[in-house]
Amino acid sequence: MHRRLSPEDAAHQQRMREYFTTEFPQELRGLLARSDDFDPADLRRSQAALADAGLAAPGWPSEWGGQDWTSLQKFIWDSELQRASVAPPLAFNTSMVGPVIATFGSQEQKERFLPKNASCEIWWCQGFSEPDAGSDLASLRTTAVREGDEYVVNGQKIWTTLGQHADWIFALVRTDPTAKKQQGISFLLIDMQTPGITVRPIRLLDGGVEVNEVFFEDVRVPADQLVGEENKGWDYAKFLLGNERVGVANVGLIKRWLSEVKEHAAEVREGEGSLLDDPAIAARFAELEAELMALELTVVRVSGGSKDGRPDPASSILKLRGSELQQEVLELAIDVAGPMAHVWDDDELPDWATGSVPEYLNFRKATIYGGSSEVQRGIIAATILKLKG
């Protein structure tokens, strides 16, 4: 397969590169160098700047600020954004709930939420996983009982990423406890300031506070904040998770990480040369670069989605291999840092070395969120390989 860009796509790539490196506010680049070390206000400013340039949600319908781009052009946008260390648009807003509202929401919901989603005037978080419903998400037990023009929500969500900053949460709730578990679920939009909601942080292995528990106690939600039809939430969730799995491949981010690790390896002296002269280390770089190229080609093929609105099951391949590659690159970063990685806080050592272990620990989550690797292998076996259990 030839990877040379057409003249049109090459020009698009150059436009994206120039914007992200010269026109985008330079003080906002590099916000997410460490996942737990950023100012939420800066992240909102960053996404607002992208929205002003029409670059916050290029995959949306054009009437809501999307761009009439090909899948390859959207991939180029994403790669150049990450290559320039620009914080990507908040995925909960633009890749998850935004497409769900644009596809299944009412006209009032589209007008109310989509413009503010793009600019991050509304910050969303995801209310899917529960203590006993993670990989088996359809076992969720948070309930929503209809009372007149409202739903009364009770239950608990867990691993709610950045929920402490969120204005709204999109949540899967059980509205028919008598139906089969996938058939009794609805998709609600809930204001996080509603009485009865409590957010409790969870401290992670790297010391950061990125995820949370969210508790709902008699939370009253207007019925017009139901997306689509009652008890059809599982269909909308599958649509959302397909989009999430395409985005979670993070090819641009992995490229930048691998390039930076290679630069660091060239700085670490070993004998008369550097770590890059070590055949074993050089072979690991070559293998990861080849794997990343294969992933990139798969993203381009899959990112357009299917024609019937359903996610391409091959998105599970992207989720599986992309998350594994993230972990493999960060593991290589630790090996390059060597003994320096044993110290997490030392002003006399380079930040990249002392931060390698916390970053690696943080991204152990990558093979769990968005559907664990075991779940993805099951989807691949059933829908692509057509294997029967």
C-alpha positions, 0 to 999 in steps of 0.5 A: 500500500502506498502511503504517499499523500495526494496533492490535496491531502498534502496541502491539508496536512500543511495547513493543519501543521501551520495552524497548530504550530504557528496560529494556535495559542502557543501558551496552550500547547503541552497542557497534557504533558502529565495527565494530572497536571493541568488547569481545567480553565486552560483546557477549556480555553484550548478547546474554545480556540479550536472551536473558533477555528472550526477544528474542535469537532470536524467529524460532526455534521457540517450544520453543527460545526463539522468539516466535510473532510474525508476519513484520511483528512480527519486522521491528518488533523488528529495526527498533526494536533497531537504531534504539535502537543495541542490538547485534543478536544475533550473526547467526552464532548466531541467523540462520545456524547456529541455524535450521540446527540447529533445522531439520536437527540432531539432538535432541542437537544442539538441546539442546546448542547452541541455548540457548547460541547464544541467550545467546551462551555459545557464539560461532559463526563461519562457515567457508564461503569459501575462497581459491578458493571465494568466489562459487563456494562449491561449489568448496570444497576443505576435506576431511573424511575419515571415520575411525571415529567421527571426521572428519579435516578439512584445508584453509583458510577465509578471510574468517572474520568475528570468528573470533578471538573464536569458540568454534565454527565451522560449516563446509562440508567436502567428504566425497565428492570423487567426487560433483558438487561440490554433492553431495559437501559436508557441514555440520560443527560444530567446536570452535575449540579443537580441536588443528590449528586456526590463526586468522590475522587479515587487516587491512582497508582501514579498519585494523581486524581483523575477518576472518581466515584459518582453517587446519585441519591433521588436525583430528579432529571427532566424527562426531556433530557432523555436521548432518543427513546426510552430503553434504547440506550444500549444501542446508543451506547454501542454507537458511542463506544465504537467512536471511542475505540477509534479515537483511543488508538491515539496514533499521533500521541504514540508517534510523538512519545516514540520520537521523544523516547528515541531522542532521550535514548540518543542522550543516554551514554553507553560505552563510546556511544548511546543507547541507540547503538545497543542492537537490542534497543535499536530493534525495539524501536524498529519493531514499535515503528513498524507496529505503529505504521500498521496501526496508522493504516488501520485507523485510516481504513476504519475511521470513516465508520460504517454507512448504516450508523453502526460502529465498524467492529474493526474499531476493536482492533484499534482499541486493542492494539492502540492501547497495547502500543501506548503501554509498550512505548512507555515501558521502553521509556522506563528502560531508556531512563534506567536507574533514573526512573527509580526516582520520581521527584529529583530536580537534578534529573531530567523530567522525562526520566523521573516521570517515566514510571508515573506515566507508565503506571497511569496508562495501565488503564489504557487496556481497560477503559473503553472496553477491556482487551479481553472484551475487544478480543471477544468482539473481534472473534465474534464479528470479524473472524466469525468464531463461535464460542 
